Structures are given as C-alpha cells and as structure tokens.
Amino acid sequence: MITYEVAVSFFPHTDPEDFSISYDAYFSKVLSQEKGRRTKKKDALYLPLVRESADELAGSAGGTIYWDKPLIEARYD
C-alpha cells in the first residue's frame, strides 16, 4: 500500500529552546491510498496538492501557514 498524506500540527512556541510537538492540534488528510508502488508520475500528481491541502487543514483549525517565513531565525553555528 502507498499512502499520500498531508498533516499539520500546531503548538504554542513560548520558549526558543522548546521544540516539542503537541499532538492535541494534529490534523491530517489522506490524498490517496492504494495498492502499488510510489512512482514519479504519482509524486507529480500529488505534490502540487500539498500546500493547498495543508492550508485547508490549517484554516479548518483556525490557523495559518506562513510559507515564506521561517519558524525561527536562521543559524549558522
């Protein structure tokens, strides 16, 4: 079985060192589940749906995904 699934998880970010994930605010949507193998053709079919589906899930949970903003400042340590 092959499954294409999109999931979003929201968590309160109150401490810059805390990267825990709360599974209370976890939402997912299965785009496809079928017998077979993963192929480039299937990837090309479902990949464009990832952002749209993630935005839809976030919106239904009262959230927003800022695709063009990083979660934290970039670090080069």
Helices and strands as residue ranges (DSSP letters): E 2-9, G 23-25, E 26-34, H 40-46, H 49-60
